[in-house]
Amino acid sequence: MVTTYVMKISSNGQVSIPAEARARWGADRMLVVDLGDRIVMRPMPDDPIGNLQGKYRGRGPGSEEARRQARLEDAERELRR
């Protein structure tokens, strides 16, 4: 499905994403990719690391677990000082 929208750029460099597109994607943050001859806007997930796909998906700890482990290691280092 391809839908085309024409949007006006404000003097502040802002554009409004049409309500239909916002509702379809349900995103509150967008990633803007400059490809040189065009711009692509993609919705960003709430947890970009957790939503990774590909050959590394499922390998290693999740982002929350990795942060928790890093905090524990930092706390242990501080206690040893």
QUIJO-V295289 format. One record per residue. N is the residue number from 1. BURIAL is b if it has 16 or more other C-alpha atoms within 10 Angstrom, else e. Layout:
BEGIN
n:N burial:BURIAL
n:N burial:BURIAL
END
This chain:
BEGIN
n:1 burial:e
n:2 burial:e
n:3 burial:e
n:4 burial:e
n:5 burial:e
n:6 burial:e
n:7 burial:e
n:8 burial:e
n:9 burial:e
n:10 burial:e
n:11 burial:e
n:12 burial:e
n:13 burial:e
n:14 burial:e
n:15 burial:e
n:16 burial:e
n:17 burial:e
n:18 burial:e
n:19 burial:e
n:20 burial:e
n:21 burial:e
n:22 burial:e
n:23 burial:e
n:24 burial:e
n:25 burial:e
n:26 burial:e
n:27 burial:e
n:28 burial:e
n:29 burial:e
n:30 burial:e
n:31 burial:e
n:32 burial:e
n:33 burial:e
n:34 burial:e
n:35 burial:e
n:36 burial:e
n:37 burial:e
n:38 burial:e
n:39 burial:e
n:40 burial:e
n:41 burial:e
n:42 burial:e
n:43 burial:e
n:44 burial:b
n:45 burial:b
n:46 burial:e
n:47 burial:e
n:48 burial:e
n:49 burial:e
n:50 burial:e
n:51 burial:e
n:52 burial:e
n:53 burial:e
n:54 burial:e
n:55 burial:e
n:56 burial:e
n:57 burial:e
n:58 burial:e
n:59 burial:e
n:60 burial:e
n:61 burial:e
n:62 burial:e
n:63 burial:e
n:64 burial:e
n:65 burial:e
n:66 burial:e
n:67 burial:e
n:68 burial:e
n:69 burial:e
n:70 burial:e
n:71 burial:e
n:72 burial:e
n:73 burial:e
n:74 burial:e
n:75 burial:e
n:76 burial:e
n:77 burial:e
n:78 burial:e
n:79 burial:e
n:80 burial:e
n:81 burial:e
END
